[in-house]
Amino acid sequence: MTQRHYTATDRLILTADNALRTLFGRPRVTGRPYPAALLNEAALGEHERRHVARLMRINHTGEVCAQALYQGQAIMARMPETCKRMERSALEENDHLTWCATRIEELGDRKSLLKPLFFAGSFALGALAGLAGDRWSLGFVVETEHQIEDHLDHHLDQIPEHDERTRAVLEQIKMDEIHHAQVAKAAGGAELPAPIRTAMRLASRAMAQSVYWV
């Protein structure tokens, strides 16, 4: 079968379609099962339920940002192999996006109203990373995944032990993020300068604090 080659216009249309799916529709996924499908729902108090739901709202918005980063990087990637890696990782991040949305619904809460704002900012950052070159773009992936891993550990510490459904979702996401970082590093990702890593942490913290409430 002949592989299709997309024009710049084709890629822009596909990127716009992915953005709309991420923010308002149903993202394309890998077809993996929902990690919590076979686990029982925990009996949570109202305060616990609300807190866990808001943590999942943060995780969902984080996956929106990750999706935007990968899309921005993929559209600017110079090497076809790098572009394919970005697209595959973005597809797996869609699993996370769907799982987080499902868990929020199960907990009777809503997704953040700030999703479009954070998507736009993250897409711009991803595109800038892509313009800097594939090594730096892949390095950006490595650092992003490391920070997401730390972020998930922090949330897992706050989730009640008996809430097995939420924990199963976050633990599977964490495993995937570790794998994404390993793949990007093995592909030649460069270590980012300390000021950039610090700025990324501050931006992530600001996102989490705002999305928890809005």
N, C-alpha and C positions, 0 to 999 in steps of 0.2 A: 504494500500500500504506500502511495506517495505521501510524504509528510507535507502538510500545508504550511506555506510561508505567509505570515501575516504582514500586511503593510502597516505603516505608522497609524493610518486612520483606523484600520481594523483594531489595533491594540488600544487606541483611545476609546473606541466604542466598547470593547471588552472591559476596559478599566472602569468606565462609567457604569456598565451593567453590574460589575462586581461591587462597586460602591453602593449602588441602590439596593442590591441584594443584602449587603452587610448591614445597612442602616434600616431598611424598611421591609425587606422581603425574606426569602428563604435562601440562605447561602448554599452554594454547592459543597457537598461533604464527601468524605471517603466511603461512607456506608458502615463505619464501625458502630457497634452497639453502644447504647447509653450505659456508662459504667455503673450507674445505680439501679439499673432495670430490675435486678433480682433481689434487691435489698428492701427491707421493711422501712416504712416511714417512722421516724422517731417522734415521741411525744415531747414537744417543745413548749415551754412557757411562752407567753406573749412577748416578753422582753427578748428571750433567746431567739424566737422565730424572727422578730424584726431585725435583730442584730445580724443573724446569719444571712437573711435576705439582702441586707445592705452590703454585707461583705461580698455576696455573690454578684450584686450590682456593680461593685468595683471590679470584680474579676471579668464580668461581661464587658464592661467598658474597656478594660485592659486588652481584651481580645479584639474589640473593635479597633483599638489603636494598633495592635500587632498586625491585624489584617491590612490596615492602611499603610503601615510601614513596609510590609512585604510588597504590596502593590506598587507603592512609590519606587521602591528599590528595583523591582522587576522591570518596570517600564524604562528605567534609565540604565539598566545593566548593559555592559559592553559585550560580554561573552555569552553565547547561547547557553553554555553549561550553567553559568551563574543564574541566568534568567530561569532556567528549568528548576534549579534548586529553590529559588524564591517562590515560584509558582506552586511547587509541591508543598513547601512549608506553609504557604498561605492556605492551601486546601486543608491541611491538617489543622491549622488554626481555626478554620471554619467549624470543624468538629467541636472544638472548645467553645466557640461562640454559641453553637446550637445547644450544647450541654448546659452551659451557664444559663441561657435563656429558659431552658426547660426547668432547671432547678428553681429559678426565680418564680416561675409560674406555680410550681408545686408549693412554694412557700407563701403564695398569695400576695406577691408584691409586684412591682413594675421595674422596667429598665430605666436607666438614666435618661433624663431629658437633654443632657449635654452631649450625647453621642455624636451628632453632626459636627460640633465644634472640635471635639478631640480627634475625630476622623480626619478632618481637614488639616489640622496641625501635624498629625502624625504622618499623613501622606506627604506633606511638604518636607518633613524631616527625612523620610525615606528617599524621596527624590534627590535631595541634597546629598545624602550618603551615596546614592548611586552615581551622581555626577562626580564625586570625589574619586571614583574608581572602584573596581570590584573587590580589591583587598580590603579597602576601608568599609565598603558596603557589607561585606561578610563579617568584618570585625564588629560592625554595628549590630549585626544579628547576634553574634556571640555575647556581647555585653548586654543587649536587651534580654536575651534568654536567661543570663545569669541573674539579672535583677528581678525578672519574673519569678525565678526559682526562689530567691530570698523572700519575695513578696508572698508567695504561696505558703512558704514555711511559717511566716508570721500569721497568716490567716488560719492555717491548720492548728496553730497553737490556741486560737480563739474559738474554734468550732467544738461544741460539746462532744465528748467521746462517744456518746450513744447516737449521735447524728451520723449514722453510717453512710447515708445516701450522699450528703454533701461531701464527706471526707473521701468517698470513692471517686467522685468527680474531680476534686482538686488533686488527689494523688495521681490519677491518670494523666491529667494535664501536666503536672510536674514532671512525670516521666518523659512525656513528649518534648517538653521544653529543654530538658537536659540533652535529649537526643539531637534536637535542632542545633543546639550550641556546639555539640561535638561534630556534627556534619559541617557546619560553617567554618569551624576552626580547622578541620582537616582539609577543607577546600582552599585554605590559604588566608583566612581572616586575620587581619592585623590587630594588635592590641591598641585600643583607643587611648589617647592621652588622658591623664588623670582629670584635668578640668572638664573634659567632655563627659566622662563617666559621672562626675559629681553633678553636672548640670542635668544629666538624664535622671539621676536619683531625685533631685529637687523637683523636676517636672512631674515625675511619677507620684511623688508625695502630694503635690498640689492637686493632681487629678483625683487621687484616692480621697482626699479630705473633702473635695467639693462633691464628688459623685455619691459619697456616703449619704448625703442629705438631699441631693437634687436628682 
